[in-house]
């Protein structure tokens, strides 16, 4: 795996979002579990896809646990940005774990489930939180990173203690293996106690925000915390381009 040296005795793993890696001195420490807290429309999902592709370009294996979106939709959106993912799926470097399809197997019309693989058929009715736990504890031979999209589904479906326990497992496995992992969460969907619980147990917190400025919408991120690092003391503007999320080189205090 490629690491960057930050000049202070620590190593960083690049996230794959170059402007963010610059702000973080090269990336994030190995074993970091990051909570990406995004308002609807702030494109934190795109950030997750770039994070995935950044791992593949860094010669890491990647798992993507999807409970909110069909896997085919995620692949299509990544390919739409010219991120070649199918070859990585075929090579076994990228694994999608579908916790979305099995949830709706019994309610979707049959024409939508006829192509369900035998593996996915066996998943129907599987408890999603146990599926998540089995995914993160799976033994992996190579260096890797992971995405959980999203924890908001689990917070809607399970009690807070069970979700916190699952995230603690994610975090402990990451620290043991050196893997960096990204957990998506929708801002404003959960109460402040729930949000603060998750902010507390994750090593890093990045918030994606929207703000109306005249007739335009400005998107900014705030790195609330990152384990072992002094984070920027300002919000950072970003734009959505055909290449994904790009952080502006000139930042403003808002």
N, C-alpha and C positions, 0 to 999 in steps of 0.2 A: 504494500500500500504506500502511496505517496503522502508524505507528511511535509508540512512547512515548518521551519524554525522561526520562532517569533522574537528571538534575540534576548529572551529573558529566562532561558532554560526550559521552556515548555514547547511541546509540539502541538500542531494544529492540523486537523483534517479539514480540507476545503469542503464547503457546503455545496459548491457548484454554482452559487450565485456570486459572481465575481465582485460586485460592488459591496456586498455584505462581507465577503471574506476580507476585503481591504479594511473595512471598519473594524473587523475582529482580529486584525493582525495575522491573517492567513487562514482563518477558519475557527473551528471549535475544538476543545480538548477531546481526546479519545474517551469513549464511555459516556458521552453527554446525551441526556434525554431532553429534548427541546419541546416545549409547548408552543404551538403556533396558534395564537388566539386572534381570529379574524372576524370582522364584521361582514355580513352578507354583501357581496359585491366588491370586497377588498382584494379578491383573487389570491387568498392564501392557498387555495387548491393548486393554482399554477405554481406557486412557490414549492409545494410538495413535489410536483412533477419535475421541476428543475433540480430539486434535491435528489430525486431518484436518478435522473440522467447524469448529474454530477458524480454520483457514486459509481455509475457504470463507466464513465470516462476515467475515473480514478482507479479502475481495475478492481472494484469491489463487487461482491454479490449484493443483491438488493431484494428485500421482500416488501410487498405493498399489500397491506391488509385493508380491504375495502368493505365497509358496512353501509356506506351512504350512496354509492354509485355503482352501476354495472361496470364490470371490468372492461367490456368492449368499448364503452364510452370513454374510459380513461385512456385506453390504448389509442383510440381514434384521435383524441385531443392532443396526445403527445406526438403522434405522427403528423398532425396538422401543423405543428411547430417545427417540423423537420427533425424531430428527435427519433432516430431509428431505434425502435425498441423490440421489434419482432425478432430480429436476429439474436438479441440478448435473451429473449424468452426461449427461443429454440436452443440456444447454447446452455441454458440452465442458469445464466447469471442473474436473470430477473424472474421472480416468482410472484404471481398475483394470487392472493388468497381471497376468494369470493365469499364474503359473509352477507352479501346483499341478495343475490339470487335465491339462495335457499330459504330466505325469510318469506318470499312471496310465491314459492313454488305451488302452494295449494290454492292460491287465489288468482293467479294469472291464467289466461286462456291457454289451452293446450298447445296452440301453435307457437307460443312463446317458450314453451318448456320442452318441446320435442327434441331439441338439440342439446339438452342437458347431458353432460357426460356422466358416465357411471360413477366417477369420483364425486361429482357435484350432487348426483342423486342421493348418494349415501349421506351427504351433509345435511340434506333437508331435515329439519327438525332438530338439528344439532344446536346445543346451547351456544350462543355466539361468544359469550365471555370465556367459556372453556375452549372454544376454537382459538380465541385470541391468545390465551395462556399457552396452549400447545404450540402455537406458531412461534411465540417469542422464546420458548425454552428449547426449541428444536436445535439439535447440534449442527453447527455449520463449520465446514472445514476451512473455508477461506475468510478473509476479512470481509465485513459486510456492514450494511446500514439498513434501516427499516422505516416504513411509514405506516401510521395507523390513521385511517381516514373513515370516520372521525370518532373521537371519544364522546361527542355529543349524543350519538345514537345510544351508547351504553348508559350515559347519564339519564336518558329518557326511559330506558328499559330496566335498569337495575338500581338498587339502592347505592348511595354514595360510598359506603364502606367497601362494598364489593368492587366498585370501580377503582377506588384508591388502592386496594390490594392488588388489582391487576396491573396498575401503573407502577406500583412498587416492584412487581416482578419484572416488568419491562426495564425499569431503571437498574435493578440489581444485575440482570443478565447483561445489560450494556456495559456496566462497570467491570464485570468479570471478563468480557470478551473484547472490550475496547470499541465496540460498535457504537455509532451515533444513530439516534433514533428520533423521529419527528412525529409528534402527536398533534393532530388538528382538532380544534375546538371552535365552535361558533360563539362569538362574543354576543352578549345580550340575551342569550337563550336560557341561561341558568342564573340562579341567584348568586349574590356576592360571596356567600360562604362557600358554595361549591367552587366558584372560580378561584378563590383564594386557597382552597385546599389543593387544587391542581397546580397552581402557581408555586405553592410551597414545596411540593414533592418533586417537581421537575427541576432539572439542573439549570435549564435555560428557559426564558420566556421571551418570545417575540410577538408584539402586538401589531396587527395590521388595521389601519384606521382610515376612515373616509371623512372628508371635511368639505363643505361647500364654500367655495371662494368666488363670490360673484356668480357668474353663470357657469363656472367650471367646478368640477369635483377634483379635489387634490387628495392623493393617496400618500400616506406616510406610514413608516414603521417606527416602532420604539422598541429597542432592545432593553427590556426591563431588567433582566439579569442574565448572567452566563457564568457558570461555575468557574471559580479561579481566575476571573478576568475583571478588569475595570472596563465597564461598557461605556459607549458614547453618552454624553449627558445632553443629548438633543434628539429630536425626531429627525428622521431621514426621509426625504421625498423619494418616491419611485414612480415609474411609468410602466404601462403595459405595452409591449411591442410584439412584433411577429416573432422575436427571439425569446419572448418571455418577460419576466420582471427585470427591470434595469434600475438600479439605484442612481439617483442623480449625483453627479460629482460635487456639485455645490449644494450644501445643506443650509437650512434656515432654522432658527429657533422660532417655534410657533406658539 
